[in-house]
Amino acid sequence: MFILSPEDKAIILNSIRDIPDFPKPGIIFKDISTLLNNPHAFQTLMNHLEARYSGYDLDYIAGIDARGFIFGSILADRLGIGFVPVRKKGKLPYTTVSEKYTLEYGFDEVEVHIDAFRETKNARVLLIDDLIATGGTAKAAASLINKVGANCVECCFIAELAFLNGKAEFESEVYSVLTF
């Protein structure tokens, strides 16, 4: 398993901008747009992810709407495997399977196409997103992957807000590139 060097970690970390009091007072938002528009930092991150996952014998990468699409589709291309979007309810045009999850103010739902993994029996899937906070969306997405007959072997996040303990109770392994 590939370990991120301290130098590469610093490159990625220093490319993420803190936005105080967004979206509400007291929150420090981790803005990855500055990572995405920094070619050296972005390539450093993608090289790390490619090295880490090249030996996992994955069949698909599933990315959570919408920033998980960025990292997931590029990583899938680099690994020569398929990409599956996990979308918010009502955004996919074909027959879907959905999973509800709890928000602090109610419920939301994610879904995938019923044939998202092309009938690959026990497809090995990596789930990826930019950030894990409370973990509700990612847990629902991982459950959804398993619900349609695939195997979510790991969940990968570019950043983790560890103080929120979002990766607790995941059935899959969880890897975070950066931890705050």
N, C-alpha and C positions, 0 to 999 in steps of 0.2 A: 504494500500500500504506500503510495507516494505521500510524503510529509511536506508541508509547505515550509520553505526556509524562512528564517526571520527577516531576511532582506525582502523576499517576495511578499511576505505578510505586510511589511511596512509600506511597500509600494501600493498594495491594494487598500490598506487601511487609510493611508494618507490621501487617497483619491475620493474618499467618501466625505461629503460635506454634512456638518451638523446644522440643522435649522431649529433654533430655539423657539418654543411656544407655538409649534405647528403640529397638528391641526388645532390645538387648544393650549392655553397657558399651562406651563409645567412640563410639557412634552418636549423632548429633544428628538426631532425627526432625523433619521439617517437617510440622507438623499443620495441615491445611487446614480442619479443622472450625471454626476461629475465623474463617476467611475466609467460609465458608458461612453462619455465623450473624451476619455483619456486613453488613446490607443495603447500606450505602453502598459498601463495598469490593467486595462481590459484583456489584453493579450496575456499578461502575466497570470491573471485569474483563469482564463480559458485554458492555458497551457497546464496549469495545476490540475484543473478538473479533468482534462483529457488524460493526463498521466495517472491520476488517481483511479479513474474508472475504466481505463483501457483493459485491465485484467479481470473485470467483473463479469464478463460473458453476458452482457446485457442484450436484450432484444429490442427494447424501446426506452426512450426518455419521455416522461410525462411532465409537462410544465403547467403550473397553475396560472390562470388568468390574472394579470397580463404580463407582469415582468418575468415570470417563470418561462414564458414563451421565448423571450430573448435568449436567456442562458441555455434553456433546454434545446431549442432548435439548432443553435450553433454547436452545442456539444454533441447532439445526435448526428449532425453532419460530419463532425470530426471523427466520430466513432463508426460511421458508416451504418447507422441503424435508424429506425423510424422514430418520428416524433408524434406524440399524442397530446392535443390540447385538453386541459381540464378547464371547462368554462363555467361561468355563472349561469344559472338556470335561464333557459329561453334563448340562448345564443347559438346553439348547434342546430343544423337544419334537418338531420336525420333522426331516426329512433334513438332515444337516449336512456340511460340509467342514471338516477340521481341519488345524492346523499345530502341530508340536512345536517346543519351544525348550528350550535348556539352562539349568538353574539351577545355582547353586554346589553343590547337593547332589543333583542328578539332572535329571529332565526334567519338563516340564509341557506342557499343550496348550490351545490356544484354538480356538474354532470359530464359524462362522456358518451360518445356514440356506443351503441350496444356492440358494435363490431370493431371497436377502436384498436384492438390488438390482433386483428385479422385472423381470428380463430387460432392463433398460435397457442398451443396447449401449454399452460403454466408459464407464459411469457415472463421473462425476468425484466422488471421495470425499475428504473430509477425515477423517483419523483423529485422535482427541483422547483425552487422558488427563491426570490430575493431575500426574504426575511421571515423569521419565525418569531412571533411575539407570544400570544396565548396558545397558538397551535391549532385552533379550531378548524380553519380552512384546510390546513395540511392533513390533519387527522381524517377529516371527511374525504379528502382526495385519495389518501392511501387506502382507506376502507373501500372506496369506490373502485379502485384498481383491482383489489382483491375480489370484490363483489362480481366483477365481470369475468372472473376466471384467470386473471393474471396474478403475478406474485410481486408485490412491492418489496424489493430487496433492501432498499435504503431510501431515506429522504435526505436531500441535500439542500442546505440553505447558505446563501452568501453571507448573511449576518444573522446572529441570534441575540435576542434581548434576554439574557440568561435570568435576570431578576424576575421575569414573568413565568419562568418554569414551563414554557410551552412544549418542550419535548418530553415531558413526563407522560407516561402511559401510552407511548407509541408502541405499536406491535412491531414495527420495522425499526431497523437501525437508523440512527440520525447522525448526520455529519454537518457541522457548521464550519465554514471557512474562517469566519471571524466571530468572536464572542464579545458582546458588550455587557 
